[in-house]
Amino acid sequence: MVGIAWYRPEQWKLLREVSADVKDLEETHSEWMAEANKTLAILKQQGVAFVKVDIDVEELVKWCSEKGVKIDGAARSEFAVHKLQQPKPN
């Protein structure tokens, strides 16, 4: 199972503001969605099981601060895995 970080449209601007690798992020949430959906289609075509992991950017910022890491692609991916491994509330 692969966890795919899924960002909220209303938090896209904040994500770009706090990310060290802003140059690697799409300008708009709509542009990001188009790329993300292409990635999902490829994964599906390859038979890879995936789940969209809802990312709260403020929670991401706190988590990165606690770990002492900059917010970049690697940290965002690691945070998505972390979220995926958390027990689900009943």
C-alpha positions in Angstrom: 0.0 0.0 0.0 1.4 3.4 -1.0 0.3 6.5 0.8 -0.2 9.6 -1.5 -0.1 13.0 0.3 -3.4 14.7 -0.5 -3.5 18.5 0.0 -6.5 20.7 0.8 -7.1 23.5 -1.7 -7.5 26.1 1.0 -4.1 25.2 2.4 -2.1 25.2 -0.9 -0.9 28.8 -0.4 0.3 27.9 3.1 2.1 24.8 1.9 4.0 26.9 -0.7 4.9 29.5 1.9 6.4 26.9 4.3 8.1 24.6 1.9 11.8 24.8 1.4 11.4 23.5 -2.1 8.6 25.8 -3.3 10.2 25.8 -6.8 9.3 22.2 -7.1 5.6 22.7 -6.2 3.0 23.7 -8.7 1.8 27.3 -8.6 -1.8 26.4 -7.9 -3.7 23.6 -6.2 -5.5 22.9 -9.6 -2.2 22.4 -11.3 -1.1 20.1 -8.5 -4.3 18.1 -8.7 -3.8 17.6 -12.4 -0.3 16.1 -11.8 -1.5 14.1 -8.8 -4.3 12.5 -10.8 -1.8 11.6 -13.6 0.3 9.9 -10.9 -2.7 8.0 -9.5 -3.6 6.8 -13.0 -0.1 5.5 -13.6 -0.1 3.7 -10.2 -3.5 2.2 -10.9 -2.4 1.1 -14.4 0.7 -0.6 -12.7 -1.6 -2.4 -10.2 -0.2 -0.4 -7.3 -2.5 -0.1 -4.3 -2.6 3.4 -2.9 -4.6 5.5 -0.5 -4.9 9.3 -0.4 -3.6 10.6 2.9 -5.2 13.9 3.9 -2.5 16.3 4.9 -3.1 19.2 7.3 -0.3 21.6 6.5 -0.3 23.1 10.0 0.1 19.6 11.4 2.9 19.0 8.9 4.7 22.1 10.0 4.5 21.1 13.7 5.7 17.5 12.9 8.7 18.8 10.8 9.6 21.3 13.6 9.5 18.5 16.2 11.7 16.3 14.0 14.0 19.2 13.2 13.7 18.8 9.4 12.9 21.2 6.7 9.6 20.9 4.8 10.5 19.5 1.5 9.4 16.6 -0.7 11.1 14.0 1.4 9.6 15.3 4.6 6.1 15.5 3.0 6.4 11.9 1.9 7.6 10.8 5.3 4.8 12.6 7.0 2.3 10.9 4.7 3.7 7.5 5.6 3.6 8.5 9.3 -0.1 9.5 8.9 -0.9 6.3 7.1 0.6 4.2 9.9 -1.5 6.0 12.6 -4.4 3.9 14.1 -7.8 4.9 12.7 -10.3 6.2 15.3 -13.4 4.0 15.7 
